[in-house]
Amino acid sequence: MAVDPSRAEATVLHDVAMSAFQRGSVEVALRFMSRACVYPEAPAMWHRNHAEILDRSGNSEAAETAARLALQREPDCASAWETLGTILVQRGTLAESCMCYEKAVQIDATFLQALNNLAVTLDRLGRLKAAEARYKQALRLAPESPDIQLNFATLLGELGRYREGLEIVRQVLDRHPNLMRAHAVASELKRNLKRRGSASKRVERVLVVGSDQSETPPHGSGISSLRRVRTVARR
């Protein structure tokens, strides 16, 4: 019959698990963290950490259960809300994940990870203006975060504000000239800006000759596929 570990034993198990996880040994981390969380008084953050390890191992269902257990222990744990939100993104429940990120930001308005992921999820839900507001909030806290800047530039491209997006990418490249993602975002923005310019010229020519044809600038560039969840270092 298994015996629950003492607090001291459980703490050692937790610390070993986190050390293994940081080294990329997910299987080892999962084995030790699962044993640590058997401790009846395991803190909320242990369960939150367990949730992240489970999610990384590919077991999103168990990860969701662990994250919700963390929130039962500590309802105001911003990190647990953010972790649950990201797990739910992986499971395709974007509206609920958005609510989780919102809750994390309500608890801690300086939580960059949650702000970034909230903006990404709002964008995926088609709530572009709300996403823009959250990116701006995040950039007020971390104005030189390349990941958040590139996410925001990508959103501006979706809004048709290509030149604004390119200016942000230029700022990133000034500091990180070899950042491949920045070059990819810049290329996509330039391509769509050129398409819009070409479309506008064609529309103008058609109108002059009195044709009933119409053309609209291309959209749906696929640029949003460059945006990533969890692009800010976790606390």
C-alpha positions in Angstrom: 0.0 0.0 0.0 1.4 3.3 -1.1 2.2 5.9 1.7 1.7 9.6 1.1 5.1 11.4 1.1 5.9 13.8 3.9 6.1 17.5 3.2 9.9 17.3 3.1 9.9 14.3 0.8 7.3 15.8 -1.5 9.3 19.0 -1.7 12.4 17.1 -2.9 10.2 15.2 -5.4 8.8 18.5 -6.7 12.2 20.1 -7.0 13.7 17.1 -8.8 10.7 17.2 -11.2 11.2 20.9 -12.0 14.9 20.5 -12.5 14.3 17.6 -15.0 11.6 19.6 -16.8 13.9 22.6 -17.2 16.5 20.2 -18.8 13.8 18.9 -21.2 13.3 15.5 -19.5 9.5 15.5 -19.6 9.1 11.8 -18.8 11.3 12.0 -15.7 9.7 15.3 -14.6 6.2 13.7 -14.9 7.2 10.7 -12.8 8.5 12.8 -9.9 5.9 15.5 -10.1 3.1 12.9 -10.0 4.5 11.5 -6.8 5.0 15.0 -5.3 1.3 15.9 -5.9 0.1 12.9 -4.0 1.0 14.9 -0.9 -2.4 15.9 0.5 -1.4 19.5 1.2 0.5 20.1 -2.1 0.4 23.8 -2.9 -1.6 25.1 -5.9 1.7 25.9 -7.8 2.7 22.2 -7.6 -0.5 21.2 -9.3 -0.1 24.1 -11.8 3.4 22.8 -12.6 2.0 19.3 -12.8 -0.5 20.6 -15.3 2.2 22.1 -17.5 4.3 19.0 -17.5 1.2 16.8 -18.3 0.4 19.2 -21.2 3.9 19.0 -22.5 3.7 15.2 -22.4 0.6 15.3 -24.6 -2.0 14.4 -22.0 -4.1 17.5 -22.2 -7.1 16.0 -20.5 -5.1 15.2 -17.3 -3.4 18.5 -17.6 -6.7 20.3 -17.5 -7.7 18.3 -14.4 -4.5 19.3 -12.7 -4.9 23.0 -13.5 -8.4 23.0 -12.2 -7.2 21.3 -9.0 -4.6 24.1 -8.6 -7.4 26.6 -8.9 -9.5 24.8 -6.3 -6.6 25.2 -4.0 -6.0 28.8 -4.9 -8.7 30.6 -7.0 -6.5 33.7 -7.4 -3.5 32.0 -8.8 -2.9 33.9 -12.0 -0.3 31.4 -13.3 -2.8 28.6 -12.9 -5.4 30.5 -14.8 -2.9 31.2 -17.6 -1.8 27.6 -17.7 -5.4 26.4 -17.9 -6.1 28.9 -20.7 -3.2 27.5 -22.8 -4.3 23.9 -22.2 -7.8 24.8 -23.4 -6.3 26.5 -26.5 -4.7 23.1 -27.3 -8.0 21.5 -26.8 -9.8 23.9 -29.2 -12.0 25.7 -26.6 -10.9 29.2 -27.5 -13.8 31.1 -25.8 -13.2 29.4 -22.4 -9.4 29.8 -22.8 -10.0 33.5 -23.4 -11.9 33.8 -20.2 -9.0 32.1 -18.3 -6.5 34.6 -19.7 -8.8 37.4 -18.8 -9.0 36.1 -15.2 -5.2 35.9 -15.0 -4.9 39.5 -16.2 -7.5 40.7 -13.8 -5.5 39.1 -10.9 -2.2 40.5 -12.3 -2.3 43.2 -14.8 1.4 43.0 -15.4 1.4 39.3 -16.4 2.9 39.5 -19.9 2.5 35.8 -20.7 -1.3 36.0 -20.1 -1.6 39.4 -21.9 0.2 38.0 -25.0 -1.8 34.8 -25.0 -5.1 36.7 -24.5 -4.3 38.9 -27.5 -3.5 35.9 -29.6 -6.7 34.1 -28.6 -8.9 37.2 -29.2 -7.4 37.4 -32.6 -8.2 33.7 -33.3 -11.8 34.5 -32.2 -12.0 37.3 -34.7 -12.0 40.0 -32.1 -9.2 42.0 -33.7 -9.8 45.4 -32.0 -9.9 43.8 -28.5 -6.7 41.9 -29.5 -5.1 45.2 -30.5 -5.9 46.7 -27.2 -4.3 43.8 -25.3 -1.1 43.9 -27.4 -0.8 47.6 -26.7 -1.2 46.9 -23.0 1.5 44.3 -23.1 3.8 46.6 -25.1 3.5 49.3 -22.5 5.0 46.9 -20.1 7.6 45.4 -22.4 8.1 47.8 -25.3 11.0 45.9 -26.7 9.7 42.4 -26.5 10.4 41.0 -30.0 7.8 38.3 -29.8 5.0 40.6 -28.7 6.0 43.3 -31.2 5.9 40.7 -34.0 2.6 39.4 -32.8 1.2 42.9 -32.9 2.7 43.6 -36.4 1.0 40.5 -37.6 -2.3 41.6 -36.3 -1.8 45.0 -37.9 -1.4 43.2 -41.2 -4.7 41.4 -40.7 -6.3 44.8 -40.1 -4.8 46.1 -43.4 -2.4 48.4 -41.6 0.7 47.1 -43.4 2.9 50.1 -43.1 2.3 50.3 -39.3 3.2 46.7 -39.0 6.4 47.1 -41.1 7.5 50.0 -38.9 7.3 47.7 -35.9 9.2 44.9 -37.6 11.9 47.5 -38.6 12.3 48.3 -34.9 12.7 44.6 -34.1 15.2 44.1 -36.9 17.3 47.1 -35.8 17.9 45.2 -32.5 17.8 41.6 -33.8 19.0 41.7 -37.5 19.2 37.9 -37.7 15.8 37.1 -36.2 14.2 34.8 -38.9 10.7 35.3 -37.7 11.0 39.1 -38.1 12.1 38.6 -41.7 9.2 36.3 -42.3 6.7 38.7 -40.9 8.2 41.6 -42.9 8.1 39.6 -46.1 4.4 38.8 -45.6 3.5 42.4 -44.8 5.4 43.7 -47.9 3.7 41.1 -50.1 0.3 42.0 -49.0 1.0 45.8 -49.2 2.1 45.3 -52.8 -1.0 43.2 -53.5 -3.2 46.0 -52.1 -1.4 48.6 -54.2 -1.8 46.6 -57.3 -5.5 45.9 -56.6 -6.1 49.6 -56.0 -4.6 50.5 -59.3 -6.7 48.0 -61.1 -9.9 49.3 -59.5 -9.0 52.8 -60.4 -8.5 51.8 -64.1 -11.7 49.9 -64.2 -13.7 52.8 -62.8 -12.2 55.2 -65.3 -13.4 53.1 -68.3 -16.8 52.6 -66.7 -16.7 48.8 -66.3 -19.0 47.2 -63.8 -16.2 44.9 -62.6 -15.0 45.4 -59.1 -11.9 44.3 -57.2 -11.1 44.2 -53.5 -7.7 44.0 -51.8 -6.7 40.5 -51.0 -7.0 39.3 -47.5 -6.6 36.0 -45.5 -2.8 36.1 -46.1 -2.1 33.3 -43.7 0.1 35.7 -41.7 -1.6 34.8 -38.5 0.1 31.3 -38.7 3.3 33.1 -37.7 1.9 34.1 -34.4 2.6 31.9 -31.4 1.1 31.2 -28.0 3.6 31.3 -25.0 6.2 33.6 -26.5 7.1 35.3 -23.3 9.2 33.7 -20.6 7.1 32.2 -17.9 7.5 33.2 -14.3 
